[in-house]
Amino acid sequence: MCIATSVGLGGRNDLADVAAIQILLNLNAARFKPPNPPPLGVDGRIGKNTIQRIADFETQAMGLPQSDGLIAPGDATIRALLAGLPEGPTKEKLSIVLPLSPAERIDHYFDPLKSGMTKYGITTPLQAAHFLAQVAHESASFLYTEEIASGDAYEGRKDLGNTQTGDGRRYKGRGLIQLTGRANYTAYSKACGVDYVAHPEKIADDPLAAVDVACWFWVTRGLPALAEQDDVKAVTKRINGGYNGLDDRIHYLTRAKAVLGL
């Protein structure tokens, strides 16, 4: 489901879970009795307005005789909220997957993601869910397209093709799935026809490139088959080399599956 813990009166009210519910309530505004309520601020903080909106949704949209103002993962209210989502990809649905991502970052990457995923055939619901979960974690909800670390740890790594002095810093991780090492930059440059070996920083600076390289990596590393098997551990290991951030990736995956109707 799109929340991992309870939200509302007396709930745990995790920041991401509250934000996801606030977005869902806003997307279901047309189902309230007239006049339609004004949009809630999406800040991830529980308050009287969000609790009242939960209660109003349950009594007005769902027709319940009363409400306790509390939503639990997988309950009837979650199902009713998800049923009110529009068809097809939208920025709002993407924001439910990444509820703590600033709106401007969703705007920045929505169209490149839509076109890139179509271009590379990342279009089945299960594969799309796994892909979005992984790029969400790797980029910290679209906040970073360049590795924060200096890249010195990659210096001299012949397995990454880093054979020249300074290659570690020069070819540190970039893109929504962080491309790392001279060899990978060279392979991607040949595939896309742009010289990112000479200008590696452009992968981080250009949202189209940041998405495209992630899609290219996904397909060339055999990740579609692993995603279709719904094996989040195998997908994570293929990308990360281990299981760093596995629980975070699972949280994103759960929200993505809910939004995509899985």
N, C-alpha and C positions, 0 to 999 in steps of 0.2 A: 504493500500500500504506500501511498505518498507521504504518510507520516509514520514515524517509528514509535512515538510515545503519545500519550493523551494530551489533548489541547482543550483549554476552556476553564471553567470554574472548578478549581481544585486539581487541575491537571498538572502534569510535569512541565509542560509549556517550554519545550526546547525551542531555541530561537528559529532554527530552520523549519521545524514543524509548524510553529505559529505562522511564519511567513507563508508557507505553502497553503495553509487554511485561509489566510487573508486573501491570497490571490484567487483561490477557488471561490470564495464567497463573492468577490468582485465579479468574477466571470459568470456567476449565476444571478446577477442583479435583476435580470428580467423576470425571474421566477418569483420575486417577492410581490406582495400586494401593492398596488399603486398608492402613492407615488414611489417609484423605484428609489431605493436608498442611495445616498452618495457613496462613492468608493471609499473603502477603508484605506488608511495609510498602511503600506506594507513595510513594517519595520521589525517584524518578528517578536514584538512585545505584546503580551496579553494585557488587556485592559477592559474596561466596562463596555466600550463600543464593540470590540470584537466578540466578547461574551454575549452581548445583546444580539449581535448579528447572527451568531450561531443559534440562539434561541428563536429568533424570528424566522430563520431558514427552516428550522425543524417544525415550527407550528404553521407557518404560512406556505412554504413550498412543499413540504412533506406531508402536511396535514395532521401532524401529531397533536394530541389534545394538550400536551404540555411538554416542556423541555427542561432538562437539568443543566443546559449550557455547557455540556462536556462531550467531546468527540474522542472516540478511541480508535486505534488502528483497525481497519477492516470492518467497522460497524456500518449500520445502514445509512448513517449520515454521510460518511465518506463515499459510499457507493452512489448515493444520490447526487453529491457534489460532482463526482467524476462523470456521471451520466449527463450532466449539463454542459460538458466541454464541447466546443465547436469541432467540426470535422477538419481534418488535415492539419498540417504544421502551422503553428502560430507562435508569435513571440511570447504570448502569455503562457502557453503550454510549456515552452522551453524554460520560462522563468519558474515554473513549478518544479522542474527537474533541478534547477539551480536557484533555489529561493533566496539565497543570500547574495547572489550576483547583482551588482548595480544595474539599473535599467539601461544605462548607456552602454554597458558591456554586452547585454543581450542584443541591443540594437546593432552594435558593432559587428557581431558575429553571426546573427541569424541568417541573413541572406547568403554569406559565404558558406555556412554550414548546409543550408538547403541545397545550393547548387553543387557543392563539393560532394555531398553524400549521394546525390543523384548521379553525378558524373562517374563515381567509382562503384555504383551499385550497392551502396550501404542503405538499402531501402526496406528490407523486411523488418517488421516490428521488433523481433528479437535481436537482430543484428544492430539495428538503430539504437535500441536501448543500451546494449553493451558498449557501443561506440561512444554514445553521449556520456555514459557513466565514466568511461576511462578518460575522455578529454576533459570532463569536468574536474576530475581529481588531479590530473596532470597539470592543469592550468590554474588550480585553486579557484574554480568557478569563473574562469575567463579573466582572472586578474593578472596572470603572468604568462607571457609567451617566450620568456627567456629565463633560463635557470638562474636562480639567485646566487648560487655558489660561483666562485671565480672560474672554475674549470681546470684549476691546477691539478686536481685529482686525476684528470685524464691525460696529463702530459706523459709522453712516451708510451702510451697504450697502443702497441702495434696491432692488437686485435681490433681496434677502432680505426686503424690506418693513420694514427697520429705519429708520423715519422719525422716531422720537421719541428724545430724549436718553436714553441708558442702555439702549437696545434691544440693543446688542451684548452687554453682560453679561447682561441679563435673558433673552435668548433664545439663549444659546449652546447648543452641542450637548448633547442629552440623549436617553436611551433606548439600547437595544442597537444600533440604527443611529442615530447622533446627529442628531436633528431640530434644525435651526438656522434662526433668523430668525423675526421676527414673522409674516410671511406664512405660513410653514409651521405655526407654532403655531396660527394662526387657522384654517387649513384643517383641521388635525387636530381641533381643538376642535369645529368644525361637524360633522365626520364622526362623532365618537364621542359628542357631546352633553355633554361635560365642559369647563368653562372653564379650559383650561390657559394661556390668554392672561393671565388674572388670577393664576394660580398655576402658573407654568412649572416650579417646582422639584418638583412632584408627579410629573412624568414620570420623574424620576430616583429618587425615593423609593419608588415603588410598583412592585414587580416585574411586576404585571399590566400596568400602563401602559407600562413600559419595553419589554416584549415586544410589546404591542399596537401601539404606535407604529411599531416596527420592521416588523411585519407589514403595517401600513397603508402605510407608505412603500414597501415591497417591491412591493405590488400596484399602487399608484397610479402608480408610476414605470416601469411596464412591465417589471419585472425577471423575472417568470416566463418570458416568452418568451426572454430572453437566457440564463437558466439552462438552459432546455430545449435550447438550442443548445450547451450546455456551453462557453460562451465566458467564461472567468474574467476576461479583460482587459476585455471589454465590461461585465460585471457590476460590476467594480471601478470603472471609469470613471464609470458611471452613479451609483454611490454616492458616490465620493470626488471626482469631478471630474478625477481623474488616476489615477496608478498607485501612490500611496503605499502601502507595505506589501504590494506585490503578492506577493512571495515568501512572506511570512508567511501571507497568505490562501490561497496555493496549498498550503502545508503542511497547514493546517486542512482544505482541500477534499480532499486526498488521503486523510487519515484518515477524513473523513466518508464518502467514497465506499467505502472498504474496509469500514467498519462497516455500511453500507447495502447491501452486496453488489454494488456497481457495479465 
